[in-house]
Amino acid sequence: MFQLWGALTIFILCPLMGALPLIGWITKAFGGRHLAGMNAGNISVATAFYKGGTLAGILAILSEALKGIAVILLIRAFFGTGSAPLELFGLMALVIGRYFQGRKAATANVAWGFSLHDPLASTFGLLLVTISFTFLKDRQLAKFGVLVIVPLIVAILHFEDFPRIVATACLGGLLAFIYTRVPDDFDFEISQTQTNSKAPYQYVRKEQTILSLGEELDIALVGNKAANLSEILSWGYPVPKGWVLTPLEDSQRLIDYLQPSELSPLVVRSSAIEEDSEKASAPGQYLTVLNVTTKEGLITAIARVQASYDHPTSVQYRRDMKLKDTAMAVLIQQQVKSVFSGVAFSRDPMSQEDDAVLIEVSNFSGSDLVSRGIQGQYRAFVVDTENYALIQLEGSGNVPSGIIKQIAILVRRLEERYQGVPLDVEWCYDGRTLWVLQARPISTLMPVWTRRLVTEFIPGTLHPLSWSINRPLMSSVCGGLLALVLGARAVGLDFNESFELRYSRAYFNASLLGKILRAFGLPPESLEYFTQQAKLDKPTVDTIVQNLPGLVRLLLREFTLEKDFQRDYKRRFSPALSQLKQELVEDLSTQRLMSRIEFLLELLRVATYYNVFVPLSVSTRKRFFKVKDSEIDNSQSPDLASTQKFTELAVACKEILTEFDPENVFDDLAVSAKGQEMLAEFNKLLRRYGYLSEDGRDIAIPTWREEPQKVKQFFVQLMQENAFPATNKGKRKKTKKSVQSRVDLAARVNEVYLRLLANLRWSFVALEQILMNSSALDEPGDIFFLELDEIRRLVGSFDSDLITQVPDLVQTRRSQFLKNSRLNVVPLLVYGNTPKQSERDSLAPFDSYQILQGVPTSNGITEGRIKLLRDLQALPKVNKETILVLPYADSGWAPLVMNAGGLIIQSGGRLSHIAILAREYGIPTVSDVQSATWLLQDNQWVRIDGTRGIVEISNNLRPE
């Protein structure tokens, strides 16, 4: 019996000890940091030292030593000192527990435990590993080498104990397996390293190999630019040969290796850790040095690029974009002698839709290629099929059309590789090869929104009020279910950004979905299953194991769905619906109506959980049990149940009125006693299903109770069509009970959900009448063009500004909604955040004597005073009332642009660094305005419209 408890210790207590996150607790308590939220990867003793400081590291060593030693002592307590194989199995159980708790290794635990288990073998092993690492400084060789050396030493020292030798080899194999699946202890964010730990970090990280673009690079270590180019090169696309200097690496070894010359010049480029990301591209913020032909020049160039990270303009940019300070890696590449060079955007940054590829060809190369004049501008409309691509070109320039088409195909192929993320690609052509110099997300076109995932449950248009209610409810519920599965991996995922309203229709955040899939451990290509209906590969065993605890939690929640709903129906929904039915909303005051609305919103929060989870449960069970739709009885759903009841009544009425006039059916029924019974039954059904409407998800749509005439017309149609009640008898016998029970539960949930929405609508209609009586609103339906928070402000406090804005706000939104409702087709994909509503209608008339036409470059309308710049020598002070006029789009203007109110650029296209910066800052910009520096003068007052690409010059000079 005593040894039985020992076995339980090995199989239960040891894994639990391994899963106990002592290092995280210690570091949080003594080092002021909680490692689980810092992307620290494998949270180990080394991680605690370098991220938490010396105290946290020492305490981490003690805690890890305690775990390993405790396992050995516990097993010896149960089985005695002659239990060597069992001691090793106990260490394996400890390792497994640590790995499955957070995908972490247990190297320190094993090292201390094994030192107690076999001190002699541990000493020999440590000595050999120390010697090899001192001379070779190769962490990978040392890490995996010890797993081979120690079993060999054990085999030599204990050649007669075969079980011990096998157990040691198994322990080594288990650790080797885990090492290949967890991040390296030293591959964490540089910015999180303690200052006094950077020197040993650099020493330990030092290896013989020089990082090049030809190998797989870690984005957290080398930055997005270098990592992206490495990945593109691995896909087979031409990328100039390059090498990477990591932030804390000594540059001398790389400088000694490279041989720059006049015949083989180098270009030194920035690759900051958060540069070229989806959130911010940092256009022109960091330095690029061209034509490096000597080693001395290379040393200087590297230093200049590294120093540009701390330039005041770069620091301000990171603050403005809410980026944390990290570090600067340096990318060194062979410089290509180009015939043509330029930039291509895979999507139009202005239209934000699934549109053409934009291509600009520059007069310059390298850092100037997105700064100064352009040779040509093209739009390429690409129709891509599996076997060929059709390309239609617009625009002009001196580049052969074949090369432009080749660029368009290249850019779209790269976009496909990055799962539909719109890309900004810098390219050059040397007469033979089209080279990729850079590829990064177009930050202003992120995130990507897809209609495909929401058309089934939100197929139509939604009014602003309905959306302002539905969006947070849906985001909260979906986020909660995903967080249930992901656990700690959900940290950093903003589920509030799950949905967006475009064209008055719901879209889902495909970019967020991509992050969710990565958190699940699925490959990025899985996103195409949801956005393009591509085939979904089966998850790997590792992915299944990683998500197993979360899936079990979700499954347990699914098993109790019906029980949970019955509990909530009895405690919440049924009493609430009875209470709401007894109130006459027309008699309630404004305060009572708002209280009623808040009460309904709280009920809807709970109901939405069931309205999302139960259909998901139905779908999952149907797929698992392979049940077809034709085998399911949906007759209990409110829409089908109501149709069934009205159809039965229509058949009964036809027996009374064998011949009837459709216009007088109800009058004819009222003549006879039997007909009056039919009318009473009709009114009873109308009261029973009065909460239904043409679209129950949009509370702006009147319910049947409010428009009984439409129900009467529907009833007459049933009588005219000789409709017969549907029969579903026998179907339940053929259907899996577990599936049908979920379908019936979905019907009950849907009824509660629609009833609550109907009561919410009736409450807003009553509130609208009060606001109309006080002249806050003009006509029925206006309230549904306001958002929930706006209604709260309108009712809760006297907001004079909002009261003044409401008529124009409602009119603008109503007009846009009607326009969107008439659209037969809307884009399946749209890009970027919702553009601001047009400001033109709300602006005062502008007395202009001349209008200049340019290229729309950054959305928005603004007015201000002209400040004309001709060169970079003297940079004046500017503010948000300053409209800068630039001769060309050089990134040197960035310090001024970031603080200006608007931009007018004489020469330069929409893809320049300055144009990208203007869009990131939301600065209205018009580019390619011919002769702007001659036609415009300092202190002129102008209005610029960045959306339409026009500059209006005022008749009057505004006073200073």
Rosetta blueprint (number, residue, H / E / L):
1 M L
2 F H
3 Q H
4 L H
5 W H
6 G H
7 A H
8 L H
9 T H
10 I H
11 F H
12 I H
13 L H
14 C H
15 P H
16 L H
17 M H
18 G H
19 A H
20 L L
21 P L
22 L H
23 I H
24 G H
25 W H
26 I H
27 T H
28 K H
29 A H
30 F H
31 G H
32 G L
33 R L
34 H L
35 L H
36 A H
37 G H
38 M L
39 N L
40 A L
41 G L
42 N L
43 I L
44 S L
45 V H
46 A H
47 T H
48 A H
49 F H
50 Y H
51 K H
52 G H
53 G L
54 T H
55 L H
56 A H
57 G H
58 I H
59 L H
60 A H
61 I H
62 L H
63 S H
64 E H
65 A H
66 L H
67 K H
68 G H
69 I H
70 A H
71 V H
72 I H
73 L H
74 L H
75 I H
76 R H
77 A H
78 F H
79 F H
80 G L
81 T L
82 G L
83 S L
84 A H
85 P H
86 L H
87 E H
88 L H
89 F H
90 G H
91 L H
92 M H
93 A H
94 L H
95 V H
96 I H
97 G H
98 R H
99 Y H
100 F H
101 Q H
102 G H
103 R L
104 K L
105 A L
106 A L
107 T H
108 A H
109 N H
110 V H
111 A H
112 W H
113 G H
114 F H
115 S H
116 L H
117 H H
118 D L
119 P H
120 L H
121 A H
122 S H
123 T H
124 F H
125 G H
126 L H
127 L H
128 L H
129 V H
130 T H
131 I H
132 S H
133 F H
134 T H
135 F H
136 L H
137 K L
138 D L
139 R H
140 Q H
141 L H
142 A H
143 K H
144 F H
145 G H
146 V H
147 L H
148 V H
149 I H
150 V H
151 P H
152 L H
153 I H
154 V H
155 A H
156 I H
157 L H
158 H L
159 F L
160 E L
161 D L
162 F H
163 P H
164 R H
165 I H
166 V H
167 A H
168 T H
169 A H
170 C H
171 L H
172 G H
173 G H
174 L H
175 L H
176 A H
177 F H
178 I H
179 Y H
180 T L
181 R L
182 V L
183 P L
184 D L
185 D L
186 F L
187 D L
188 F L
189 E L
190 I H
191 S H
192 Q H
193 T L
194 Q L
195 T H
196 N H
197 S H
198 K H
199 A H
200 P H
201 Y H
202 Q H
203 Y H
204 V H
205 R H
206 K L
207 E L
208 Q L
209 T L
210 I L
211 L L
212 S E
213 L L
214 G L
215 E L
216 E L
217 L L
218 D L
219 I H
220 A H
221 L H
222 V H
223 G H
224 N H
225 K H
226 A H
227 A H
228 N H
229 L H
230 S H
231 E H
232 I H
233 L H
234 S H
235 W L
236 G L
237 Y L
238 P L
239 V L
240 P L
241 K L
242 G E
243 W E
244 V E
245 L E
246 T L
247 P L
248 L L
249 E L
250 D L
251 S L
252 Q H
253 R H
254 L H
255 I H
256 D H
257 Y H
258 L L
259 Q L
260 P L
261 S L
262 E L
263 L L
264 S L
265 P L
266 L E
267 V E
268 V E
269 R E
270 S E
271 S E
272 A E
273 I L
274 E L
275 E L
276 D L
277 S L
278 E L
279 K L
280 A L
281 S L
282 A L
283 P L
284 G L
285 Q L
286 Y L
287 L L
288 T E
289 V E
290 L E
291 N E
292 V E
293 T L
294 T L
295 K H
296 E H
297 G H
298 L H
299 I H
300 T H
301 A H
302 I H
303 A H
304 R H
305 V H
306 Q H
307 A H
308 S H
309 Y H
310 D H
311 H L
312 P H
313 T H
314 S H
315 V H
316 Q H
317 Y H
318 R H
319 R H
320 D H
321 M L
322 K L
323 L L
324 K L
325 D L
326 T L
327 A L
328 M E
329 A E
330 V E
331 L E
332 I E
333 Q E
334 Q E
335 Q L
336 V L
337 K L
338 S L
339 V L
340 F E
341 S E
342 G E
343 V E
344 A E
345 F E
346 S L
347 R L
348 D L
349 P L
350 M L
351 S L
352 Q L
353 E E
354 D L
355 D L
356 A L
357 V E
358 L E
359 I E
360 E E
361 V E
362 S E
363 N L
364 F L
365 S L
366 G H
367 S H
368 D H
369 L H
370 V H
371 S L
372 R L
373 G L
374 I E
375 Q E
376 G E
377 Q E
378 Y E
379 R E
380 A E
381 F E
382 V E
383 V E
384 D E
385 T L
386 E L
387 N L
388 Y L
389 A E
390 L E
391 I E
392 Q E
393 L E
394 E E
395 G E
396 S E
397 G L
398 N L
399 V L
400 P L
401 S H
402 G H
403 I H
404 I H
405 K H
406 Q H
407 I H
408 A H
409 I H
410 L H
411 V H
412 R H
413 R H
414 L H
415 E H
416 E H
417 R H
418 Y L
419 Q L
420 G L
421 V L
422 P L
423 L E
424 D E
425 V E
426 E E
427 W E
428 C E
429 Y E
430 D L
431 G L
432 R L
433 T L
434 L E
435 W E
436 V E
437 L E
438 Q E
439 A E
440 R E
441 P E
442 I L
443 S H
444 T H
445 L H
446 M L
447 P L
448 V E
449 W E
450 T E
451 R L
452 R L
453 L L
454 V L
455 T L
456 E L
457 F L
458 I L
459 P L
460 G L
461 T L
462 L L
463 H L
464 P H
465 L H
466 S H
467 W H
468 S H
469 I H
470 N H
471 R H
472 P H
473 L H
474 M H
475 S H
476 S H
477 V H
478 C H
479 G H
480 G H
481 L H
482 L H
483 A H
484 L H
485 V H
486 L H
487 G H
488 A H
489 R H
490 A H
491 V L
492 G L
493 L L
494 D L
495 F H
496 N H
497 E H
498 S L
499 F E
500 E E
501 L E
502 R E
503 Y L
504 S L
505 R E
506 A E
507 Y E
508 F E
509 N E
510 A H
511 S H
512 L H
513 L H
514 G H
515 K H
516 I H
517 L H
518 R H
519 A H
520 F L
521 G L
522 L L
523 P L
524 P H
525 E H
526 S H
527 L H
528 E H
529 Y H
530 F H
531 T H
532 Q L
533 Q L
534 A L
535 K L
536 L L
537 D L
538 K L
539 P L
540 T L
541 V H
542 D H
543 T H
544 I H
545 V H
546 Q H
547 N H
548 L H
549 P H
550 G H
551 L H
552 V H
553 R H
554 L H
555 L H
556 L H
557 R H
558 E H
559 F H
560 T L
561 L H
562 E H
563 K H
564 D H
565 F H
566 Q H
567 R H
568 D H
569 Y H
570 K H
571 R H
572 R H
573 F H
574 S H
575 P H
576 A H
577 L H
578 S H
579 Q H
580 L H
581 K H
582 Q H
583 E L
584 L L
585 V H
586 E H
587 D H
588 L L
589 S L
590 T H
591 Q H
592 R H
593 L H
594 M H
595 S H
596 R H
597 I H
598 E H
599 F H
600 L H
601 L H
602 E H
603 L H
604 L H
605 R H
606 V H
607 A H
608 T H
609 Y H
610 Y H
611 N H
612 V H
613 F H
614 V H
615 P H
616 L H
617 S H
618 V H
619 S H
620 T H
621 R H
622 K H
623 R H
624 F H
625 F H
626 K L
627 V L
628 K L
629 D H
630 S H
631 E H
632 I L
633 D L
634 N L
635 S L
636 Q L
637 S L
638 P H
639 D H
640 L H
641 A H
642 S H
643 T H
644 Q H
645 K H
646 F H
647 T H
648 E H
649 L H
650 A H
651 V H
652 A H
653 C H
654 K H
655 E H
656 I H
657 L L
658 T L
659 E L
660 F L
661 D L
662 P H
663 E H
664 N H
665 V H
666 F H
667 D H
668 D H
669 L H
670 A L
671 V L
672 S L
673 A H
674 K H
675 G H
676 Q H
677 E H
678 M H
679 L H
680 A H
681 E H
682 F H
683 N H
684 K H
685 L H
686 L H
687 R H
688 R H
689 Y L
690 G L
691 Y L
692 L L
693 S E
694 E L
695 D L
696 G L
697 R L
698 D L
699 I L
700 A L
701 I L
702 P L
703 T E
704 W L
705 R L
706 E L
707 E L
708 P H
709 Q H
710 K H
711 V H
712 K H
713 Q H
714 F H
715 F H
716 V H
717 Q H
718 L H
719 M H
720 Q H
721 E L
722 N L
723 A L
724 F L
725 P L
726 A L
727 T L
728 N L
729 K L
730 G L
731 K H
732 R H
733 K H
734 K H
735 T L
736 K L
737 K H
738 S H
739 V H
740 Q H
741 S H
742 R H
743 V H
744 D H
745 L H
746 A H
747 A H
748 R H
749 V H
750 N H
751 E H
752 V H
753 Y H
754 L H
755 R H
756 L H
757 L H
758 A H
759 N H
760 L H
761 R H
762 W H
763 S H
764 F H
765 V H
766 A H
767 L H
768 E H
769 Q H
770 I H
771 L H
772 M H
773 N H
774 S L
775 S L
776 A L
777 L L
778 D L
779 E L
780 P L
781 G L
782 D H
783 I H
784 F H
785 F H
786 L L
787 E L
788 L H
789 D H
790 E H
791 I H
792 R H
793 R H
794 L H
795 V H
796 G H
797 S L
798 F L
799 D L
800 S H
801 D H
802 L H
803 I H
804 T H
805 Q H
806 V H
807 P H
808 D H
809 L H
810 V H
811 Q H
812 T H
813 R H
814 R H
815 S H
816 Q H
817 F H
818 L H
819 K H
820 N H
821 S H
822 R L
823 L L
824 N L
825 V L
826 V L
827 P L
828 L L
829 L E
830 V E
831 Y E
832 G L
833 N L
834 T L
835 P L
836 K L
837 Q L
838 S L
839 E L
840 R H
841 D H
842 S H
843 L L
844 A L
845 P L
846 F L
847 D L
848 S E
849 Y E
850 Q E
851 I E
852 L E
853 Q E
854 G L
855 V E
856 P E
857 T E
858 S E
859 N L
860 G L
861 I E
862 T E
863 E E
864 G E
865 R E
866 I E
867 K E
868 L E
869 L L
870 R L
871 D L
872 L L
873 Q L
874 A L
875 L L
876 P L
877 K L
878 V L
879 N L
880 K L
881 E L
882 T E
883 I E
884 L E
885 V E
886 L E
887 P E
888 Y E
889 A L
890 D L
891 S H
892 G H
893 W H
894 A H
895 P H
896 L H
897 V H
898 M L
899 N L
900 A L
901 G L
902 G E
903 L E
904 I E
905 I E
906 Q E
907 S E
908 G L
909 G L
910 R L
911 L L
912 S L
913 H H
914 I H
915 A H
916 I H
917 L H
918 A H
919 R H
920 E H
921 Y H
922 G L
923 I L
924 P L
925 T E
926 V E
927 S E
928 D L
929 V L
930 Q L
931 S L
932 A H
933 T H
934 W H
935 L H
936 L L
937 Q L
938 D L
939 N L
940 Q L
941 W E
942 V E
943 R E
944 I E
945 D E
946 G L
947 T L
948 R L
949 G L
950 I E
951 V E
952 E E
953 I E
954 S E
955 N L
956 N L
957 L L
958 R L
959 P L
960 E L
